[in-house]
Amino acid sequence: MSVLQRIFGSSKQQKSNNITSEEAIQRLSSVEDLLNKKQEHIETQIENEKANALKYSKQGNKRAAILALKKKKKHENTLRQIDGTLTTLEIQRESLQNASSNMEVFHVMRNAAAALKKTHDNLDVDQVHDLMDDLSEQNHIGEEIANAISSPALGGSDLYNDADLERELDELANLDLAEEMTNIGALPEVPTTNKMKEKIDPIRQLEDPTF
């Protein structure tokens, strides 16, 4: 039984045992790890047989040298087969990973579409239009109420007639002026020319006896 059959099982077993994509990816990765280890071992054997062929050739043992080269060629052929198998497994694993990702994306999108459809089932376009009309009407009513509240009270314009206010302002100004004049009182008496002369004459007489 081959390595792949030991890990994945025979075709009959595969028909009866269905595995998930995650399990298949894990098994493919396990096979790749196993083949990589085997590849390293064969590469070591190739180097050993190459060294043996050179050694036997130097010793003059041509038969043993040729036998070592045959083993080397056999190992190289096995190594090429493993390389091809690893390439196939890598391609299959990547394809399976991509398919698994696509399936996951599909499930998410399908669930999202179902949720969106369920939401729209409970929402009607006419209901949306009716709601917008109601909102517009209520906004209009609110503006009318605000304008009514901010307007002057009934008859308030008669209390604030501009002509009456100007007359009242003039009256207040006249009363204030009259009050200021009352506070000032009578003006002091201005001395006459003769009285001023009487006050000045003694001084002039002292300065000028001829005055």
QUIHU-V390865 format. One record per residue. SS is DSSP state (H for helix, E for strand, C for the rest). PSI is psi as a letter, one per 30 degrees, with the letter a starting at -180 (none if undefined). OMEGA is omega in whole degrees, 0 to 359 (999 if undefined). Layout:
ss: [SS/SS]
psi: [PSI/PSI]
omega: [OMEGA/OMEGA]
This chain:
ss: [C/C/H/H/H/H/H/H/C/C/H/H/H/H/H/H/C/C/C/C/H/H/H/H/H/H/H/H/H/H/H/H/H/H/H/H/H/H/H/H/H/H/H/H/H/H/H/H/H/H/H/H/H/H/H/H/H/H/H/C/C/H/H/H/H/H/H/H/H/H/H/H/H/H/H/H/H/H/H/H/H/H/H/H/H/H/H/H/H/H/H/H/H/H/H/H/H/H/H/H/H/H/H/H/H/H/H/H/H/H/H/H/H/H/H/H/H/H/H/H/H/C/C/C/H/H/H/H/H/H/H/H/H/H/H/H/H/H/H/H/H/H/H/H/H/H/H/H/H/H/C/C/C/C/C/H/H/H/H/C/C/H/H/H/H/H/H/H/H/H/H/H/H/H/H/H/H/H/H/H/H/H/H/H/C/C/C/C/C/C/C/C/H/H/H/H/H/H/H/H/H/H/H/H/H/H/H/C/C/C/C]
psi: [k/l/e/e/e/e/e/f/l/l/e/e/e/e/e/f/j/k/l/l/e/e/e/e/e/e/e/e/e/e/e/e/e/e/e/e/e/e/e/e/e/e/e/e/e/e/e/e/e/e/e/e/e/e/e/e/e/e/f/g/i/e/e/e/e/e/e/e/e/e/e/e/e/e/e/e/e/e/e/e/e/e/e/e/e/e/e/e/e/e/e/e/e/e/e/e/e/e/e/e/e/e/e/e/e/e/e/e/e/e/e/e/e/e/e/e/e/e/e/f/e/g/k/k/e/e/e/e/e/e/e/e/e/e/e/e/e/e/e/e/e/e/e/e/e/e/e/e/e/f/l/l/l/k/g/f/f/f/f/h/k/e/e/e/e/e/e/e/e/e/e/e/e/e/e/e/e/e/e/e/e/e/f/e/a/k/k/l/k/k/k/l/e/e/e/e/e/e/e/e/e/e/e/e/e/e/e/j/f/f/none]
omega: [183/179/181/180/179/183/184/182/180/181/178/178/180/179/183/182/177/180/179/179/178/178/179/179/179/179/177/178/179/179/179/179/180/181/177/177/178/179/178/180/180/177/177/179/179/179/179/180/176/178/179/180/178/181/181/179/178/180/181/180/185/182/180/179/179/178/178/178/177/178/179/179/179/179/179/178/177/180/177/178/179/178/179/179/179/178/179/180/180/179/181/180/179/178/179/177/178/179/179/178/179/179/179/177/180/180/180/180/179/178/179/179/179/179/179/178/179/178/181/177/180/183/182/181/179/178/179/179/178/179/179/177/179/179/179/180/180/176/178/178/179/178/179/179/180/179/180/181/183/180/178/180/182/180/183/181/179/181/185/177/184/181/179/180/179/178/179/179/178/179/179/180/180/178/180/179/179/180/178/179/179/181/180/178/182/179/178/182/180/182/180/183/181/180/178/180/179/180/184/186/181/180/179/180/178/182/184/183/182/183/999]
